[in-house]
């Protein structure tokens, strides 16, 4: 049954490769030398992530784990550029964190409304029309497209809610949510009725509102992975305020004080910061209370911890209005819902440079190509000084410049590496 909710998924995403540039020459009657007219390759499609407010789980990513965008089309003669590859859009619930699978660092928090480009498509290669100069009027070469970015990521859902309802299973959290909001959670008299978090918007007099989440019942040992609790403790991370629901009816033979202490201990074990979160304690099912001493013992324990206590009956709608007003007033004093800042810094890809690169000289241009060079160029930000220095160091360490000097390259000669051109300097 627990598998019906998925809040974490590991996937592989890969953007499309750029199309190759074309080598072509203009051919037309009465025009003896039309010149080069090879078009550029199309750009590869990107992987884009968007929020879908109608989604509440990551179930769509449970079975399909690899997502690949379309490749760019090769260029053609007549200066016709290839068509760009189709981008692929992944839709996720609001509040989904995108983490790097290797380091677990946060790449992006999908909590705003803007789409996020997770992997950029490869650049299209230039056609030979780009390389025509007064001294090189008939270039017989073009450039290949570069590969798109790829990534292994973990999608992790942390619900965006102002208030989190916590407590043992079957204490009345779902009933309380249904009474104070327009949410319609499944409610029944057995443990673990709630198998996935339910969200509801609670409207308060005066036009204010807040989002309340019914977190599935936590059990002892949840912070260590027991039962369903560990899967859902992460959803409380964002909640500004915790409403701790305790059953004081005694109908199931439970001790409210022991339940109260056990849940707080699980929160503490999961996160020391979470244990200090502002909390309101709700003594529920007071209308069927069998022993009033249970309530008094709980009141004494809660007041000792410094938390306010509300005695209600969610099923009978008793005390819920006052509770909602207090929640709204408390939220006014608390900081906004936590939005996670990106931690991930793209690292240069480790590339095996043992395979020699191919060096060709055509029309005075030194062409350098090879699989590892193509990947290296795709992973370097040439607008950043440190990245450029890293690129230069990698080429020198590979022995490329030494080989080119042995082949006779001179200062000022043009070097072409895929979509990169520069004048050689010793």
C-alpha positions in Angstrom: 0.0 0.0 0.0 2.9 2.4 0.8 4.0 2.3 -2.8 0.9 4.3 -3.9 2.7 7.5 -3.0 6.1 8.3 -4.6 7.9 11.4 -3.3 11.5 10.5 -4.4 12.8 9.3 -7.8 16.1 9.0 -9.5 16.2 9.7 -13.2 18.7 10.3 -16.1 18.2 13.3 -18.3 20.0 14.0 -21.6 19.7 17.0 -23.9 19.9 16.6 -27.7 23.0 16.8 -29.8 23.5 19.7 -32.1 23.2 19.0 -35.9 26.3 19.0 -38.1 27.0 21.8 -40.4 26.9 21.1 -44.2 29.6 21.2 -46.8 27.9 22.4 -50.0 28.5 24.8 -53.0 26.1 26.9 -54.9 25.3 25.3 -58.3 23.3 27.3 -60.8 23.2 27.6 -64.5 25.4 30.5 -65.8 27.1 30.9 -62.4 30.4 29.2 -62.7 31.6 29.6 -59.1 28.6 30.1 -56.7 30.7 29.7 -53.6 30.1 27.8 -50.4 26.5 27.7 -49.2 26.4 24.9 -46.6 23.9 25.6 -43.8 24.3 25.3 -40.0 23.1 22.4 -38.0 20.1 22.8 -35.7 20.4 23.2 -31.9 19.7 20.1 -29.8 16.6 20.1 -27.7 16.9 21.0 -24.0 15.4 19.3 -20.9 13.0 21.7 -19.2 11.3 21.2 -15.8 8.0 22.9 -15.1 5.6 23.0 -12.2 2.2 21.3 -12.5 -0.1 22.4 -9.7 -2.4 19.4 -10.5 0.3 16.9 -9.5 0.8 15.8 -5.9 3.3 12.9 -6.3 6.3 11.9 -8.4 4.5 8.7 -9.6 5.1 9.6 -13.2 8.9 9.0 -12.7 8.5 5.7 -10.9 8.7 3.4 -14.0 10.3 5.6 -16.6 13.8 6.6 -15.6 15.5 8.0 -18.7 14.5 11.1 -20.6 16.2 12.3 -23.8 15.4 15.4 -25.8 15.6 15.5 -29.7 18.8 16.0 -31.7 19.2 18.9 -34.0 19.0 18.2 -37.7 22.1 18.6 -40.0 22.4 21.6 -42.1 21.8 21.5 -45.9 22.9 23.2 -49.1 21.4 26.5 -50.1 22.4 27.9 -46.7 19.4 26.0 -45.2 19.9 25.5 -41.4 18.8 22.2 -39.8 15.7 22.2 -37.7 16.3 22.5 -33.9 15.7 19.3 -31.9 12.5 19.1 -29.8 12.9 20.1 -26.2 11.5 17.8 -23.6 9.4 19.2 -20.7 9.2 17.3 -17.4 6.3 18.2 -15.2 6.7 18.0 -11.4 4.6 18.9 -8.3 5.3 22.3 -6.8 7.9 22.0 -4.1 10.1 19.4 -5.9 13.8 19.6 -5.2 16.2 18.7 -8.0 19.4 17.2 -6.6 22.6 16.0 -8.1 22.6 12.2 -7.8 26.3 12.0 -7.1 26.7 14.8 -4.5 23.1 15.2 -3.3 23.5 18.9 -3.7 20.4 21.0 -4.6 20.4 22.1 -8.2 17.0 23.9 -8.1 14.0 24.2 -5.9 10.8 24.0 -8.1 8.8 26.3 -5.9 8.4 29.3 -8.2 6.4 29.5 -11.4 9.4 29.9 -13.9 10.4 26.8 -15.9 14.0 25.6 -15.3 16.4 24.4 -18.0 18.0 21.4 -16.4 20.1 20.3 -19.4 20.9 22.6 -22.4 20.9 21.2 -25.9 24.1 21.0 -27.9 25.0 23.8 -30.3 24.6 23.2 -34.0 27.8 23.0 -36.1 28.6 25.7 -38.6 28.2 25.0 -42.3 31.1 25.8 -44.7 29.4 29.1 -45.7 30.7 30.5 -42.4 34.3 29.9 -43.3 34.6 31.7 -46.6 37.2 34.5 -46.5 38.9 36.5 -49.3 41.8 34.1 -49.1 39.8 30.9 -48.5 37.0 31.2 -51.0 36.0 27.5 -51.3 36.3 25.9 -47.8 35.6 22.2 -48.0 34.9 21.7 -44.3 32.2 22.3 -41.8 31.8 21.8 -38.1 30.1 19.0 -36.2 27.4 19.8 -33.6 28.3 19.5 -29.9 26.7 17.0 -27.6 23.9 18.1 -25.2 24.3 18.2 -21.4 23.4 15.1 -19.5 22.7 14.5 -15.8 21.7 12.0 -13.2 19.4 13.7 -10.8 17.2 12.9 -7.8 13.7 14.4 -7.6 12.5 14.9 -4.1 9.1 16.3 -3.1 8.9 18.5 -0.1 5.4 19.9 0.1 4.9 23.6 0.3 2.6 24.2 3.3 2.4 26.8 6.0 1.0 24.4 8.6 1.8 20.7 9.0 -0.6 18.4 10.9 1.5 15.8 12.8 0.6 13.0 15.2 0.0 9.2 15.4 -2.3 7.5 12.9 -6.0 7.7 13.4 -5.9 10.7 15.8 -8.2 12.8 13.6 -5.8 14.8 11.4 -7.7 14.1 8.2 -11.0 14.9 9.8 -9.6 18.3 11.1 -8.3 19.2 7.6 -11.7 18.3 6.0 -13.5 20.5 8.6 -11.4 23.6 8.4 -10.7 23.5 4.6 -12.3 22.4 1.4 -10.0 19.3 1.1 -11.7 15.9 0.9 -9.2 13.4 2.3 -10.2 9.7 2.6 -11.3 9.1 6.2 -11.9 5.8 7.9 -11.5 4.3 11.3 -8.3 2.3 10.8 -4.6 3.0 11.1 -2.7 4.5 8.1 -5.8 5.7 6.3 -3.7 8.5 4.9 -1.1 7.0 2.5 0.0 10.3 1.0 -0.1 13.9 2.2 -3.2 15.9 1.6 -3.2 19.7 1.1 -6.0 22.1 1.9 -6.4 25.9 1.8 -7.9 27.3 5.0 -9.7 30.6 4.6 -9.9 32.9 7.7 -12.3 35.8 8.4 -10.8 39.0 7.0 -9.7 37.4 3.7 -6.5 35.7 5.0 -5.7 32.1 4.1 -3.0 29.5 4.6 -2.1 26.1 3.3 -2.4 23.1 5.7 -0.9 19.7 5.0 -2.2 16.5 6.6 1.1 14.5 7.0 0.5 10.7 7.2 0.6 9.3 10.7 4.1 9.0 12.2 5.0 6.0 14.3 7.8 5.3 16.7 11.0 4.6 14.9 9.9 6.7 11.9 13.1 8.8 12.0 15.1 5.5 11.5 12.9 4.4 8.5 10.2 2.4 10.3 6.8 2.2 8.7 5.6 5.0 6.4 6.7 7.8 8.7 10.3 8.3 7.4 9.0 8.7 3.8 6.9 11.7 4.9 8.9 13.4 7.7 10.7 15.4 4.9 7.4 17.1 4.1 7.3 18.8 7.5 10.7 20.5 6.7 9.0 23.4 4.9 6.1 23.9 7.3 6.4 27.1 9.4 4.0 25.9 12.1 3.3 22.4 13.4 -0.1 21.5 14.7 0.3 18.4 16.9 -2.9 16.4 17.1 -3.3 14.1 20.1 -6.2 11.7 20.7 -7.5 12.2 24.3 -10.5 10.0 24.1 -8.8 7.0 25.5 -10.9 4.9 23.1 -7.9 2.9 21.8 -6.2 2.6 25.2 -3.4 5.0 24.3 -1.8 7.4 26.7 -1.9 11.0 25.3 1.3 12.1 27.1 3.3 9.1 25.8 2.0 9.8 22.3 2.9 13.5 22.6 6.4 12.7 23.8 7.0 10.0 21.2 6.1 12.2 18.2 8.3 15.0 19.5 11.2 12.6 19.9 10.8 11.4 16.3 10.8 14.9 15.1 14.0 15.6 17.1 15.7 12.4 15.8 14.9 13.4 12.2 16.0 17.0 12.6 17.1 19.0 15.6 16.0 22.2 13.9 12.5 20.7 13.2 12.1 19.9 17.0 12.4 23.6 17.7 9.7 24.6 15.2 6.7 26.6 16.6 4.0 24.1 17.7 0.4 24.2 18.7 -1.0 21.1 20.5 -4.6 20.0 19.8 -6.4 17.6 22.1 -8.9 16.0 19.7 -11.9 13.7 20.2 -12.8 15.5 23.4 -16.5 14.7 22.8 -16.0 11.0 23.4 -13.4 11.4 26.2 -13.7 8.5 28.7 -11.3 9.8 31.4 -10.8 13.5 31.9 -7.5 12.8 33.8 -5.9 12.0 30.5 -6.6 15.5 29.3 -5.4 17.1 32.5 -2.1 15.1 32.4 -1.6 16.2 28.7 -2.3 19.8 29.6 0.3 19.7 32.4 2.9 18.2 30.1 2.2 20.6 27.2 2.3 23.7 29.3 5.6 22.5 30.8 7.0 22.5 27.2 5.6 26.0 26.7 3.1 25.1 23.9 -0.5 26.3 23.7 -3.2 23.6 24.1 -6.6 23.6 22.3 -9.3 21.1 23.3 -11.5 20.3 20.3 -13.6 17.7 18.5 -13.0 17.9 14.8 -15.8 15.5 14.1 -18.3 17.6 16.1 -16.8 20.9 14.8 -16.1 22.0 18.4 -13.3 24.5 19.0 -12.1 24.4 15.4 -12.9 28.1 14.7 -10.8 29.3 17.6 -8.0 27.0 16.5 -8.0 28.4 13.0 -7.9 32.0 14.2 -5.0 31.2 16.5 -3.1 29.5 13.7 -3.6 32.5 11.4 -2.4 34.9 14.1 0.7 32.8 14.9 1.6 32.6 11.2 1.7 36.4 11.0 4.7 36.2 13.4 6.7 33.5 11.5 9.0 33.7 8.5 7.7 32.6 5.1 7.8 29.0 3.8 11.4 27.9 3.3 12.8 28.0 -0.2 16.0 26.1 -0.7 18.9 27.9 -2.3 20.9 26.0 -5.0 24.1 24.4 -3.7 25.3 22.7 -6.8 28.3 24.0 -8.7 28.9 22.4 -12.0 32.2 20.5 -12.0 34.3 19.8 -15.0 33.7 16.4 -16.4 36.4 13.8 -15.8 37.5 12.9 -19.3 39.8 10.2 -20.5 42.3 12.0 -22.7 44.4 8.9 -23.5 43.0 8.6 -27.1 45.0 10.9 -29.5 43.1 13.7 -31.2 42.8 13.9 -35.0 44.7 16.9 -36.5 44.1 18.0 -40.1 45.3 21.1 -41.9 43.1 22.4 -44.7 43.4 25.8 -46.4 45.7 27.0 -43.6 43.3 26.1 -40.8 44.3 23.5 -38.2 41.3 21.3 -37.5 41.4 19.3 -34.2 38.7 16.7 -33.4 38.1 13.8 -31.1 35.4 12.4 -28.8 37.0 13.6 -25.6 37.6 17.1 -27.0 34.0 17.3 -28.0 32.9 16.5 -24.5 35.4 18.8 -22.9 34.2 21.8 -25.0 30.6 21.1 -24.1 31.5 21.2 -20.4 33.5 24.5 -20.4 32.1 27.9 -19.9 34.2 30.1 -22.2 32.8 33.3 -20.7 34.6 32.5 -17.4 38.3 33.1 -17.0 38.9 30.2 -14.7 37.1 27.8 -17.1 39.2 29.0 -20.0 42.4 28.4 -18.0 41.2 24.9 -17.1 40.5 24.3 -20.8 44.0 25.5 -21.8 45.6 23.4 -19.1 43.8 20.3 -20.2 45.0 20.7 -23.8 48.6 21.3 -22.7 48.5 18.3 -20.4 47.2 16.1 -23.2 50.2 16.9 -25.3 48.1 18.5 -28.1 50.1 21.7 -28.4 53.4 19.9 -28.5 52.2 17.6 -31.3 50.9 20.7 -33.3 54.3 22.5 -32.9 56.1 19.3 -34.1 53.8 19.4 -37.2 54.8 23.0 -37.9 52.1 25.2 -36.5 53.1 28.9 -36.3 51.9 31.8 -34.1 48.8 33.4 -35.6 47.6 30.2 -37.4 43.9 29.6 -37.1 42.8 26.6 -34.9 39.3 25.2 -35.2 37.8 22.9 -32.6 34.1 22.2 -33.3 32.4 25.6 -32.6 35.6 27.1 -31.2 38.1 29.1 -33.2 41.2 30.9 -32.0 44.6 32.1 -33.2 47.5 29.9 -32.0 50.0 31.6 -29.6 52.9 29.7 -28.0 
